[in-house]
Amino acid sequence: MIIEVCGMGCPKCQATEKNALQALKELGMKPGEDAMVTEIKDVKQISARGVIITPAVVINGVKVCEGRIPNTGEIKKWIEERR
């Protein structure tokens, strides 16, 4: 599973990444083994994923959230739907 956090590294983007890592932990998944959490900071790569407003979360190529910080529970739900 690939979880991409799209944004330029602002505090909102950092909070989104932190929530994604926490969601993995709560689901008993290990970053780097069960799922990869990556930051996408390049504007062209962000646009290629259909993202207009950051932060955004893309899981396995599907944009699931844009323009806000999703909470851990939301991210867990999205991960479980795509397992």
PDB file with SEQRES, HELIX, SHEET and CRYST1 records, atoms N, CA, C and O in Angstrom:
SEQRES   1 A   83  MET ILE ILE GLU VAL CYS GLY MET GLY CYS PRO LYS CYS          
SEQRES   2 A   83  GLN ALA THR GLU LYS ASN ALA LEU GLN ALA LEU LYS GLU          
SEQRES   3 A   83  LEU GLY MET LYS PRO GLY GLU ASP ALA MET VAL THR GLU          
SEQRES   4 A   83  ILE LYS ASP VAL LYS GLN ILE SER ALA ARG GLY VAL ILE          
SEQRES   5 A   83  ILE THR PRO ALA VAL VAL ILE ASN GLY VAL LYS VAL CYS          
SEQRES   6 A   83  GLU GLY ARG ILE PRO ASN THR GLY GLU ILE LYS LYS TRP          
SEQRES   7 A   83  ILE GLU GLU ARG ARG                                          
HELIX    1 AA1 PRO A   11  GLU A   26  1                                  16    
HELIX    2 AA2 VAL A   43  ALA A   48  1                                   6    
HELIX    3 AA3 THR A   72  ARG A   82  1                                  11    
SHEET    1 AA1 4 MET A  36  ILE A  40  0                                        
SHEET    2 AA1 4 ILE A   2  CYS A   6  1                                        
SHEET    3 AA1 4 ALA A  56  ILE A  59 -1                                        
SHEET    4 AA1 4 VAL A  62  GLU A  66 -1                                        
CRYST1    1.000    1.000    1.000  90.00  90.00  90.00 P 1           1          
ATOM      1  N   MET A   1       0.848  -1.168   0.000  1.00  0.00           N  
ATOM      2  CA  MET A   1       0.000   0.000   0.000  1.00  0.00           C  
ATOM      3  C   MET A   1       0.893   1.230   0.000  1.00  0.00           C  
ATOM      4  O   MET A   1       1.891   1.286   0.718  1.00  0.00           O  
ATOM      5  N   ILE A   2       0.527   2.210  -0.807  1.00  0.00           N  
ATOM      6  CA  ILE A   2       1.276   3.463  -0.876  1.00  0.00           C  
ATOM      7  C   ILE A   2       0.366   4.605  -0.447  1.00  0.00           C  
ATOM      8  O   ILE A   2      -0.673   4.847  -1.060  1.00  0.00           O  
ATOM      9  N   ILE A   3       0.762   5.298   0.602  1.00  0.00           N  
ATOM     10  CA  ILE A   3       0.027   6.450   1.105  1.00  0.00           C  
ATOM     11  C   ILE A   3       0.883   7.673   0.822  1.00  0.00           C  
ATOM     12  O   ILE A   3       2.002   7.786   1.322  1.00  0.00           O  
ATOM     13  N   GLU A   4       0.358   8.580   0.023  1.00  0.00           N  
ATOM     14  CA  GLU A   4       1.094   9.777  -0.340  1.00  0.00           C  
ATOM     15  C   GLU A   4       0.435  10.990   0.319  1.00  0.00           C  
ATOM     16  O   GLU A   4      -0.774  11.194   0.216  1.00  0.00           O  
ATOM     17  N   VAL A   5       1.262  11.787   0.999  1.00  0.00           N  
ATOM     18  CA  VAL A   5       0.808  13.044   1.567  1.00  0.00           C  
ATOM     19  C   VAL A   5       1.341  14.142   0.652  1.00  0.00           C  
ATOM     20  O   VAL A   5       2.550  14.348   0.548  1.00  0.00           O  
ATOM     21  N   CYS A   6       0.432  14.834  -0.002  1.00  0.00           N  
ATOM     22  CA  CYS A   6       0.807  15.870  -0.970  1.00  0.00           C  
ATOM     23  C   CYS A   6       0.759  17.238  -0.310  1.00  0.00           C  
ATOM     24  O   CYS A   6      -0.250  17.619   0.283  1.00  0.00           O  
ATOM     25  N   GLY A   7       1.856  17.969  -0.420  1.00  0.00           N  
ATOM     26  CA  GLY A   7       1.937  19.312   0.131  1.00  0.00           C  
ATOM     27  C   GLY A   7       3.377  19.767   0.194  1.00  0.00           C  
ATOM     28  O   GLY A   7       4.299  18.988  -0.050  1.00  0.00           O  
ATOM     29  N   MET A   8       3.559  20.999   0.513  1.00  0.00           N  
ATOM     30  CA  MET A   8       4.892  21.604   0.473  1.00  0.00           C  
ATOM     31  C   MET A   8       5.652  21.477   1.795  1.00  0.00           C  
ATOM     32  O   MET A   8       6.745  22.028   1.926  1.00  0.00           O  
ATOM     33  N   GLY A   9       5.103  20.775   2.760  1.00  0.00           N  
ATOM     34  CA  GLY A   9       5.795  20.583   4.026  1.00  0.00           C  
ATOM     35  C   GLY A   9       5.378  21.550   5.121  1.00  0.00           C  
ATOM     36  O   GLY A   9       6.065  21.681   6.134  1.00  0.00           O  
ATOM     37  N   CYS A  10       4.261  22.222   4.921  1.00  0.00           N  
ATOM     38  CA  CYS A  10       3.754  23.165   5.920  1.00  0.00           C  
ATOM     39  C   CYS A  10       3.259  22.400   7.158  1.00  0.00           C  
ATOM     40  O   CYS A  10       3.164  21.173   7.119  1.00  0.00           O  
ATOM     41  N   PRO A  11       2.948  23.096   8.239  1.00  0.00           N  
ATOM     42  CA  PRO A  11       2.460  22.416   9.444  1.00  0.00           C  
ATOM     43  C   PRO A  11       1.221  21.538   9.198  1.00  0.00           C  
ATOM     44  O   PRO A  11       1.088  20.481   9.813  1.00  0.00           O  
ATOM     45  N   LYS A  12       0.325  21.961   8.315  1.00  0.00           N  
ATOM     46  CA  LYS A  12      -0.859  21.146   8.012  1.00  0.00           C  
ATOM     47  C   LYS A  12      -0.454  19.843   7.323  1.00  0.00           C  
ATOM     48  O   LYS A  12      -1.018  18.784   7.599  1.00  0.00           O  
ATOM     49  N   CYS A  13       0.515  19.930   6.434  1.00  0.00           N  
ATOM     50  CA  CYS A  13       1.000  18.734   5.736  1.00  0.00           C  
ATOM     51  C   CYS A  13       1.700  17.800   6.719  1.00  0.00           C  
ATOM     52  O   CYS A  13       1.537  16.581   6.652  1.00  0.00           O  
ATOM     53  N   GLN A  14       2.469  18.372   7.618  1.00  0.00           N  
ATOM     54  CA  GLN A  14       3.159  17.572   8.627  1.00  0.00           C  
ATOM     55  C   GLN A  14       2.163  16.882   9.554  1.00  0.00           C  
ATOM     56  O   GLN A  14       2.363  15.727   9.931  1.00  0.00           O  
ATOM     57  N   ALA A  15       1.102  17.577   9.919  1.00  0.00           N  
ATOM     58  CA  ALA A  15       0.070  16.984  10.766  1.00  0.00           C  
ATOM     59  C   ALA A  15      -0.637  15.849  10.038  1.00  0.00           C  
ATOM     60  O   ALA A  15      -0.978  14.835  10.647  1.00  0.00           O  
ATOM     61  N   THR A  16      -0.859  16.019   8.741  1.00  0.00           N  
ATOM     62  CA  THR A  16      -1.502  14.977   7.941  1.00  0.00           C  
ATOM     63  C   THR A  16      -0.628  13.729   7.895  1.00  0.00           C  
ATOM     64  O   THR A  16      -1.125  12.613   8.047  1.00  0.00           O  
ATOM     65  N   GLU A  17       0.658  13.914   7.689  1.00  0.00           N  
ATOM     66  CA  GLU A  17       1.584  12.771   7.663  1.00  0.00           C  
ATOM     67  C   GLU A  17       1.625  12.077   9.029  1.00  0.00           C  
ATOM     68  O   GLU A  17       1.623  10.849   9.110  1.00  0.00           O  
ATOM     69  N   LYS A  18       1.661  12.869  10.087  1.00  0.00           N  
ATOM     70  CA  LYS A  18       1.667  12.313  11.445  1.00  0.00           C  
ATOM     71  C   LYS A  18       0.409  11.474  11.682  1.00  0.00           C  
ATOM     72  O   LYS A  18       0.492  10.386  12.253  1.00  0.00           O  
ATOM     73  N   ASN A  19      -0.746  11.967  11.251  1.00  0.00           N  
ATOM     74  CA  ASN A  19      -1.997  11.221  11.418  1.00  0.00           C  
ATOM     75  C   ASN A  19      -1.983   9.928  10.600  1.00  0.00           C  
ATOM     76  O   ASN A  19      -2.504   8.905  11.046  1.00  0.00           O  
ATOM     77  N   ALA A  20      -1.391   9.971   9.411  1.00  0.00           N  
ATOM     78  CA  ALA A  20      -1.298   8.760   8.574  1.00  0.00           C  
ATOM     79  C   ALA A  20      -0.428   7.707   9.259  1.00  0.00           C  
ATOM     80  O   ALA A  20      -0.777   6.527   9.281  1.00  0.00           O  
ATOM     81  N   LEU A  21       0.687   8.132   9.810  1.00  0.00           N  
ATOM     82  CA  LEU A  21       1.567   7.191  10.517  1.00  0.00           C  
ATOM     83  C   LEU A  21       0.888   6.636  11.764  1.00  0.00           C  
ATOM     84  O   LEU A  21       1.044   5.459  12.087  1.00  0.00           O  
ATOM     85  N   GLN A  22       0.135   7.482  12.463  1.00  0.00           N  
ATOM     86  CA  GLN A  22      -0.595   7.027  13.647  1.00  0.00           C  
ATOM     87  C   GLN A  22      -1.680   6.023  13.261  1.00  0.00           C  
ATOM     88  O   GLN A  22      -1.900   5.040  13.968  1.00  0.00           O  
ATOM     89  N   ALA A  23      -2.352   6.269  12.148  1.00  0.00           N  
ATOM     90  CA  ALA A  23      -3.386   5.340  11.679  1.00  0.00           C  
ATOM     91  C   ALA A  23      -2.784   3.971  11.392  1.00  0.00           C  
ATOM     92  O   ALA A  23      -3.364   2.946  11.751  1.00  0.00           O  
ATOM     93  N   LEU A  24      -1.625   3.955  10.747  1.00  0.00           N  
ATOM     94  CA  LEU A  24      -0.958   2.675  10.481  1.00  0.00           C  
ATOM     95  C   LEU A  24      -0.641   1.953  11.784  1.00  0.00           C  
ATOM     96  O   LEU A  24      -0.867   0.750  11.916  1.00  0.00           O  
ATOM     97  N   LYS A  25      -0.113   2.709  12.744  1.00  0.00           N  
ATOM     98  CA  LYS A  25       0.246   2.124  14.039  1.00  0.00           C  
ATOM     99  C   LYS A  25      -0.978   1.509  14.707  1.00  0.00           C  
ATOM    100  O   LYS A  25      -0.922   0.387  15.211  1.00  0.00           O  
ATOM    101  N   GLU A  26      -2.085   2.250  14.707  1.00  0.00           N  
ATOM    102  CA  GLU A  26      -3.312   1.759  15.357  1.00  0.00           C  
ATOM    103  C   GLU A  26      -3.879   0.531  14.649  1.00  0.00           C  
ATOM    104  O   GLU A  26      -4.569  -0.280  15.267  1.00  0.00           O  
ATOM    105  N   LEU A  27      -3.591   0.393  13.361  1.00  0.00           N  
ATOM    106  CA  LEU A  27      -4.057  -0.776  12.607  1.00  0.00           C  
ATOM    107  C   LEU A  27      -3.062  -1.938  12.674  1.00  0.00           C  
ATOM    108  O   LEU A  27      -3.291  -2.998  12.091  1.00  0.00           O  
ATOM    109  N   GLY A  28      -1.967  -1.726  13.386  1.00  0.00           N  
ATOM    110  CA  GLY A  28      -0.957  -2.770  13.510  1.00  0.00           C  
ATOM    111  C   GLY A  28      -0.124  -2.950  12.259  1.00  0.00           C  
ATOM    112  O   GLY A  28       0.445  -4.019  12.032  1.00  0.00           O  
ATOM    113  N   MET A  29      -0.050  -1.914  11.450  1.00  0.00           N  
ATOM    114  CA  MET A  29       0.725  -1.970  10.209  1.00  0.00           C  
ATOM    115  C   MET A  29       2.055  -1.253  10.424  1.00  0.00           C  
ATOM    116  O   MET A  29       2.133  -0.272  11.164  1.00  0.00           O  
ATOM    117  N   LYS A  30       3.097  -1.755   9.769  1.00  0.00           N  
ATOM    118  CA  LYS A  30       4.420  -1.167   9.920  1.00  0.00           C  
ATOM    119  C   LYS A  30       4.787  -0.347   8.687  1.00  0.00           C  
ATOM    120  O   LYS A  30       4.778  -0.864   7.570  1.00  0.00           O  
ATOM    121  N   PRO A  31       5.112   0.940   8.888  1.00  0.00           N  
ATOM    122  CA  PRO A  31       5.578   1.755   7.767  1.00  0.00           C  
ATOM    123  C   PRO A  31       6.838   1.135   7.160  1.00  0.00           C  
ATOM    124  O   PRO A  31       7.749   0.716   7.874  1.00  0.00           O  
ATOM    125  N   GLY A  32       6.868   1.087   5.841  1.00  0.00           N  
ATOM    126  CA  GLY A  32       8.016   0.513   5.154  1.00  0.00           C  
ATOM    127  C   GLY A  32       7.857  -0.965   4.870  1.00  0.00           C  
ATOM    128  O   GLY A  32       8.517  -1.497   3.978  1.00  0.00           O  
ATOM    129  N   GLU A  33       6.989  -1.643   5.615  1.00  0.00           N  
ATOM    130  CA  GLU A  33       6.733  -3.067   5.388  1.00  0.00           C  
ATOM    131  C   GLU A  33       5.326  -3.275   4.834  1.00  0.00           C  
ATOM    132  O   GLU A  33       5.146  -3.774   3.723  1.00  0.00           O  
ATOM    133  N   ASP A  34       4.330  -2.880   5.634  1.00  0.00           N  
ATOM    134  CA  ASP A  34       2.934  -3.061   5.226  1.00  0.00           C  
ATOM    135  C   ASP A  34       2.436  -1.916   4.351  1.00  0.00           C  
ATOM    136  O   ASP A  34       1.533  -2.095   3.534  1.00  0.00           O  
ATOM    137  N   ALA A  35       3.026  -0.750   4.526  1.00  0.00           N  
ATOM    138  CA  ALA A  35       2.611   0.433   3.763  1.00  0.00           C  
ATOM    139  C   ALA A  35       3.773   1.423   3.705  1.00  0.00           C  
ATOM    140  O   ALA A  35       4.587   1.515   4.625  1.00  0.00           O  
ATOM    141  N   MET A  36       3.822   2.145   2.618  1.00  0.00           N  
ATOM    142  CA  MET A  36       4.804   3.219   2.448  1.00  0.00           C  
ATOM    143  C   MET A  36       4.068   4.546   2.609  1.00  0.00           C  
ATOM    144  O   MET A  36       3.052   4.783   1.957  1.00  0.00           O  
ATOM    145  N   VAL A  37       4.585   5.403   3.475  1.00  0.00           N  
ATOM    146  CA  VAL A  37       4.044   6.752   3.609  1.00  0.00           C  
ATOM    147  C   VAL A  37       5.098   7.689   3.021  1.00  0.00           C  
ATOM    148  O   VAL A  37       6.214   7.783   3.532  1.00  0.00           O  
ATOM    149  N   THR A  38       4.732   8.377   1.943  1.00  0.00           N  
ATOM    150  CA  THR A  38       5.680   9.258   1.279  1.00  0.00           C  
ATOM    151  C   THR A  38       5.117  10.665   1.188  1.00  0.00           C  
ATOM    152  O   THR A  38       3.905  10.870   1.124  1.00  0.00           O  
ATOM    153  N   GLU A  39       6.021  11.620   1.183  1.00  0.00           N  
ATOM    154  CA  GLU A  39       5.652  13.020   0.991  1.00  0.00           C  
ATOM    155  C   GLU A  39       5.872  13.371  -0.468  1.00  0.00           C  
ATOM    156  O   GLU A  39       6.920  13.062  -1.034  1.00  0.00           O  
ATOM    157  N   ILE A  40       4.904  14.005  -1.068  1.00  0.00           N  
ATOM    158  CA  ILE A  40       5.024  14.499  -2.439  1.00  0.00           C  
ATOM    159  C   ILE A  40       5.041  16.017  -2.341  1.00  0.00           C  
ATOM    160  O   ILE A  40       4.028  16.639  -2.021  1.00  0.00           O  
ATOM    161  N   LYS A  41       6.201  16.610  -2.620  1.00  0.00           N  
ATOM    162  CA  LYS A  41       6.351  18.062  -2.481  1.00  0.00           C  
ATOM    163  C   LYS A  41       6.480  18.767  -3.826  1.00  0.00           C  
ATOM    164  O   LYS A  41       6.328  19.986  -3.904  1.00  0.00           O  
ATOM    165  N   ASP A  42       6.756  18.017  -4.873  1.00  0.00           N  
ATOM    166  CA  ASP A  42       6.935  18.619  -6.194  1.00  0.00           C  
ATOM    167  C   ASP A  42       5.579  19.025  -6.772  1.00  0.00           C  
ATOM    168  O   ASP A  42       4.665  18.205  -6.849  1.00  0.00           O  
ATOM    169  N   VAL A  43       5.452  20.272  -7.170  1.00  0.00           N  
ATOM    170  CA  VAL A  43       4.177  20.814  -7.654  1.00  0.00           C  
ATOM    171  C   VAL A  43       3.656  20.023  -8.854  1.00  0.00           C  
ATOM    172  O   VAL A  43       2.456  19.768  -8.944  1.00  0.00           O  
ATOM    173  N   LYS A  44       4.525  19.638  -9.763  1.00  0.00           N  
ATOM    174  CA  LYS A  44       4.081  18.877 -10.942  1.00  0.00           C  
ATOM    175  C   LYS A  44       3.556  17.507 -10.545  1.00  0.00           C  
ATOM    176  O   LYS A  44       2.561  17.035 -11.096  1.00  0.00           O  
ATOM    177  N   GLN A  45       4.221  16.869  -9.595  1.00  0.00           N  
ATOM    178  CA  GLN A  45       3.750  15.561  -9.136  1.00  0.00           C  
ATOM    179  C   GLN A  45       2.431  15.683  -8.374  1.00  0.00           C  
ATOM    180  O   GLN A  45       1.556  14.823  -8.481  1.00  0.00           O  
ATOM    181  N   ILE A  46       2.303  16.756  -7.609  1.00  0.00           N  
ATOM    182  CA  ILE A  46       1.047  16.986  -6.886  1.00  0.00           C  
ATOM    183  C   ILE A  46      -0.084  17.182  -7.886  1.00  0.00           C  
ATOM    184  O   ILE A  46      -1.151  16.585  -7.739  1.00  0.00           O  
ATOM    185  N   SER A  47       0.136  18.004  -8.891  1.00  0.00           N  
ATOM    186  CA  SER A  47      -0.880  18.251  -9.931  1.00  0.00           C  
ATOM    187  C   SER A  47      -1.232  16.976 -10.684  1.00  0.00           C  
ATOM    188  O   SER A  47      -2.394  16.751 -11.022  1.00  0.00           O  
ATOM    189  N   ALA A  48      -0.231  16.144 -10.947  1.00  0.00           N  
ATOM    190  CA  ALA A  48      -0.467  14.898 -11.683  1.00  0.00           C  
ATOM    191  C   ALA A  48      -1.415  13.971 -10.923  1.00  0.00           C  
ATOM    192  O   ALA A  48      -2.039  13.096 -11.523  1.00  0.00           O  
ATOM    193  N   ARG A  49      -1.524  14.156  -9.625  1.00  0.00           N  
ATOM    194  CA  ARG A  49      -2.426  13.334  -8.814  1.00  0.00           C  
ATOM    195  C   ARG A  49      -3.813  13.963  -8.692  1.00  0.00           C  
ATOM    196  O   ARG A  49      -4.666  13.453  -7.965  1.00  0.00           O  
ATOM    197  N   GLY A  50      -4.037  15.064  -9.398  1.00  0.00           N  
ATOM    198  CA  GLY A  50      -5.337  15.719  -9.383  1.00  0.00           C  
ATOM    199  C   GLY A  50      -5.570  16.598  -8.175  1.00  0.00           C  
ATOM    200  O   GLY A  50      -6.705  16.978  -7.889  1.00  0.00           O  
ATOM    201  N   VAL A  51      -4.505  16.924  -7.464  1.00  0.00           N  
ATOM    202  CA  VAL A  51      -4.619  17.730  -6.249  1.00  0.00           C  
ATOM    203  C   VAL A  51      -4.504  19.210  -6.604  1.00  0.00           C  
ATOM    204  O   VAL A  51      -3.594  19.622  -7.323  1.00  0.00           O  
ATOM    205  N   ILE A  52      -5.440  19.996  -6.087  1.00  0.00           N  
ATOM    206  CA  ILE A  52      -5.422  21.437  -6.290  1.00  0.00           C  
ATOM    207  C   ILE A  52      -5.079  22.150  -4.983  1.00  0.00           C  
ATOM    208  O   ILE A  52      -4.306  23.109  -4.978  1.00  0.00           O  
ATOM    209  N   ILE A  53      -5.658  21.677  -3.871  1.00  0.00           N  
ATOM    210  CA  ILE A  53      -5.454  22.305  -2.570  1.00  0.00           C  
ATOM    211  C   ILE A  53      -4.785  21.300  -1.635  1.00  0.00           C  
ATOM    212  O   ILE A  53      -5.259  20.175  -1.478  1.00  0.00           O  
ATOM    213  N   THR A  54      -3.687  21.712  -1.020  1.00  0.00           N  
ATOM    214  CA  THR A  54      -3.011  20.831  -0.080  1.00  0.00           C  
ATOM    215  C   THR A  54      -3.380  21.208   1.347  1.00  0.00           C  
ATOM    216  O   THR A  54      -3.815  22.336   1.579  1.00  0.00           O  
ATOM    217  N   PRO A  55      -3.224  20.322   2.296  1.00  0.00           N  
ATOM    218  CA  PRO A  55      -2.700  18.980   2.145  1.00  0.00           C  
ATOM    219  C   PRO A  55      -3.717  18.054   1.494  1.00  0.00           C  
ATOM    220  O   PRO A  55      -4.923  18.300   1.514  1.00  0.00           O  
ATOM    221  N   ALA A  56      -3.191  16.989   0.922  1.00  0.00           N  
ATOM    222  CA  ALA A  56      -4.046  15.975   0.312  1.00  0.00           C  
ATOM    223  C   ALA A  56      -3.468  14.601   0.622  1.00  0.00           C  
ATOM    224  O   ALA A  56      -2.269  14.455   0.861  1.00  0.00           O  
ATOM    225  N   VAL A  57      -4.334  13.604   0.614  1.00  0.00           N  
ATOM    226  CA  VAL A  57      -3.913  12.224   0.838  1.00  0.00           C  
ATOM    227  C   VAL A  57      -4.338  11.404  -0.371  1.00  0.00           C  
ATOM    228  O   VAL A  57      -5.488  11.454  -0.808  1.00  0.00           O  
ATOM    229  N   VAL A  58      -3.385  10.650  -0.898  1.00  0.00           N  
ATOM    230  CA  VAL A  58      -3.628   9.752  -2.020  1.00  0.00           C  
ATOM    231  C   VAL A  58      -3.222   8.353  -1.561  1.00  0.00           C  
ATOM    232  O   VAL A  58      -2.091   8.144  -1.122  1.00  0.00           O  
ATOM    233  N   ILE A  59      -4.140   7.402  -1.662  1.00  0.00           N  
ATOM    234  CA  ILE A  59      -3.850   6.024  -1.267  1.00  0.00           C  
ATOM    235  C   ILE A  59      -3.976   5.133  -2.490  1.00  0.00           C  
ATOM    236  O   ILE A  59      -5.032   5.056  -3.117  1.00  0.00           O  
ATOM    237  N   ASN A  60      -2.880   4.464  -2.815  1.00  0.00           N  
ATOM    238  CA  ASN A  60      -2.823   3.584  -3.991  1.00  0.00           C  
ATOM    239  C   ASN A  60      -3.338   4.282  -5.242  1.00  0.00           C  
ATOM    240  O   ASN A  60      -4.062   3.689  -6.042  1.00  0.00           O  
ATOM    241  N   GLY A  61      -2.960   5.539  -5.403  1.00  0.00           N  
ATOM    242  CA  GLY A  61      -3.306   6.296  -6.601  1.00  0.00           C  
ATOM    243  C   GLY A  61      -4.673   6.953  -6.595  1.00  0.00           C  
ATOM    244  O   GLY A  61      -5.054   7.593  -7.575  1.00  0.00           O  
ATOM    245  N   VAL A  62      -5.422   6.805  -5.501  1.00  0.00           N  
ATOM    246  CA  VAL A  62      -6.766   7.387  -5.403  1.00  0.00           C  
ATOM    247  C   VAL A  62      -6.755   8.519  -4.378  1.00  0.00           C  
ATOM    248  O   VAL A  62      -6.429   8.305  -3.211  1.00  0.00           O  
ATOM    249  N   LYS A  63      -7.113   9.725  -4.824  1.00  0.00           N  
ATOM    250  CA  LYS A  63      -7.192  10.866  -3.902  1.00  0.00           C  
ATOM    251  C   LYS A  63      -8.385  10.662  -2.976  1.00  0.00           C  
ATOM    252  O   LYS A  63      -9.520  10.524  -3.431  1.00  0.00           O  
ATOM    253  N   VAL A  64      -8.116  10.644  -1.673  1.00  0.00           N  
ATOM    254  CA  VAL A  64      -9.187  10.415  -0.701  1.00  0.00           C  
ATOM    255  C   VAL A  64      -9.504  11.648   0.121  1.00  0.00           C  
ATOM    256  O   VAL A  64     -10.543  11.702   0.779  1.00  0.00           O  
ATOM    257  N   CYS A  65      -8.613  12.652   0.093  1.00  0.00           N  
ATOM    258  CA  CYS A  65      -8.829  13.858   0.886  1.00  0.00           C  
ATOM    259  C   CYS A  65      -8.015  14.990   0.299  1.00  0.00           C  
ATOM    260  O   CYS A  65      -6.903  14.783  -0.187  1.00  0.00           O  
ATOM    261  N   GLU A  66      -8.578  16.196   0.346  1.00  0.00           N  
ATOM    262  CA  GLU A  66      -7.878  17.355  -0.193  1.00  0.00           C  
ATOM    263  C   GLU A  66      -8.305  18.616   0.553  1.00  0.00           C  
ATOM    264  O   GLU A  66      -9.487  18.820   0.834  1.00  0.00           O  
ATOM    265  N   GLY A  67      -7.320  19.458   0.868  1.00  0.00           N  
ATOM    266  CA  GLY A  67      -7.611  20.769   1.420  1.00  0.00           C  
ATOM    267  C   GLY A  67      -7.887  20.831   2.911  1.00  0.00           C  
ATOM    268  O   GLY A  67      -8.351  21.854   3.416  1.00  0.00           O  
ATOM    269  N   ARG A  68      -7.605  19.741   3.624  1.00  0.00           N  
ATOM    270  CA  ARG A  68      -7.824  19.747   5.074  1.00  0.00           C  
ATOM    271  C   ARG A  68      -6.982  18.651   5.714  1.00  0.00           C  
ATOM    272  O   ARG A  68      -6.444  17.782   5.028  1.00  0.00           O  
ATOM    273  N   ILE A  69      -6.878  18.705   7.020  1.00  0.00           N  
ATOM    274  CA  ILE A  69      -6.137  17.689   7.763  1.00  0.00           C  
ATOM    275  C   ILE A  69      -7.120  16.595   8.172  1.00  0.00           C  
ATOM    276  O   ILE A  69      -7.990  16.836   9.010  1.00  0.00           O  
ATOM    277  N   PRO A  70      -6.999  15.403   7.602  1.00  0.00           N  
ATOM    278  CA  PRO A  70      -7.901  14.325   8.017  1.00  0.00           C  
ATOM    279  C   PRO A  70      -7.471  13.772   9.376  1.00  0.00           C  
ATOM    280  O   PRO A  70      -6.280  13.723   9.686  1.00  0.00           O  
ATOM    281  N   ASN A  71      -8.438  13.363  10.171  1.00  0.00           N  
ATOM    282  CA  ASN A  71      -8.078  12.784  11.466  1.00  0.00           C  
ATOM    283  C   ASN A  71      -7.672  11.323  11.294  1.00  0.00           C  
ATOM    284  O   ASN A  71      -7.874  10.728  10.236  1.00  0.00           O  
ATOM    285  N   THR A  72      -7.106  10.765  12.338  1.00  0.00           N  
ATOM    286  CA  THR A  72      -6.591   9.397  12.294  1.00  0.00           C  
ATOM    287  C   THR A  72      -7.690   8.398  11.962  1.00  0.00           C  
ATOM    288  O   THR A  72      -7.465   7.461  11.195  1.00  0.00           O  
ATOM    289  N   GLY A  73      -8.866   8.586  12.527  1.00  0.00           N  
ATOM    290  CA  GLY A  73      -9.984   7.671  12.264  1.00  0.00           C  
ATOM    291  C   GLY A  73     -10.375   7.633  10.799  1.00  0.00           C  
ATOM    292  O   GLY A  73     -10.651   6.566  10.251  1.00  0.00           O  
ATOM    293  N   GLU A  74     -10.400   8.790  10.168  1.00  0.00           N  
ATOM    294  CA  GLU A  74     -10.721   8.841   8.738  1.00  0.00           C  
ATOM    295  C   GLU A  74      -9.677   8.075   7.921  1.00  0.00           C  
ATOM    296  O   GLU A  74     -10.011   7.298   7.027  1.00  0.00           O  
ATOM    297  N   ILE A  75      -8.421   8.313   8.248  1.00  0.00           N  
ATOM    298  CA  ILE A  75      -7.349   7.661   7.501  1.00  0.00           C  
ATOM    299  C   ILE A  75      -7.402   6.145   7.704  1.00  0.00           C  
ATOM    300  O   ILE A  75      -7.184   5.388   6.757  1.00  0.00           O  
ATOM    301  N   LYS A  76      -7.686   5.698   8.920  1.00  0.00           N  
ATOM    302  CA  LYS A  76      -7.828   4.259   9.182  1.00  0.00           C  
ATOM    303  C   LYS A  76      -8.924   3.662   8.305  1.00  0.00           C  
ATOM    304  O   LYS A  76      -8.756   2.583   7.736  1.00  0.00           O  
ATOM    305  N   LYS A  77     -10.038   4.367   8.201  1.00  0.00           N  
ATOM    306  CA  LYS A  77     -11.160   3.892   7.378  1.00  0.00           C  
ATOM    307  C   LYS A  77     -10.720   3.754   5.921  1.00  0.00           C  
ATOM    308  O   LYS A  77     -11.012   2.744   5.280  1.00  0.00           O  
ATOM    309  N   TRP A  78     -10.021   4.760   5.393  1.00  0.00           N  
ATOM    310  CA  TRP A  78      -9.576   4.717   3.997  1.00  0.00           C  
ATOM    311  C   TRP A  78      -8.593   3.586   3.768  1.00  0.00           C  
ATOM    312  O   TRP A  78      -8.631   2.922   2.732  1.00  0.00           O  
ATOM    313  N   ILE A  79      -7.712   3.367   4.733  1.00  0.00           N  
ATOM    314  CA  ILE A  79      -6.735   2.265   4.613  1.00  0.00           C  
ATOM    315  C   ILE A  79      -7.469   0.919   4.597  1.00  0.00           C  
ATOM    316  O   ILE A  79      -7.186   0.057   3.765  1.00  0.00           O  
ATOM    317  N   GLU A  80      -8.395   0.756   5.509  1.00  0.00           N  
ATOM    318  CA  GLU A  80      -9.143  -0.519   5.593  1.00  0.00           C  
ATOM    319  C   GLU A  80      -9.947  -0.774   4.320  1.00  0.00           C  
ATOM    320  O   GLU A  80     -10.071  -1.921   3.889  1.00  0.00           O  
ATOM    321  N   GLU A  81     -10.490   0.271   3.719  1.00  0.00           N  
ATOM    322  CA  GLU A  81     -11.267   0.118   2.480  1.00  0.00           C  
ATOM    323  C   GLU A  81     -10.372  -0.317   1.317  1.00  0.00           C  
ATOM    324  O   GLU A  81     -10.859  -0.912   0.356  1.00  0.00           O  
ATOM    325  N   ARG A  82      -9.076  -0.029   1.392  1.00  0.00           N  
ATOM    326  CA  ARG A  82      -8.178  -0.298   0.277  1.00  0.00           C  
ATOM    327  C   ARG A  82      -7.199  -1.432   0.542  1.00  0.00           C  
ATOM    328  O   ARG A  82      -6.304  -1.677  -0.267  1.00  0.00           O  
ATOM    329  N   ARG A  83      -7.354  -2.116   1.646  1.00  0.00           N  
ATOM    330  CA  ARG A  83      -6.472  -3.248   1.976  1.00  0.00           C  
ATOM    331  C   ARG A  83      -6.668  -4.390   1.030  1.00  0.00           C  
ATOM    332  O   ARG A  83      -6.009  -5.421   1.161  1.00  0.00           O  
TER     333      ARG A  83                                                      
END                                                                             
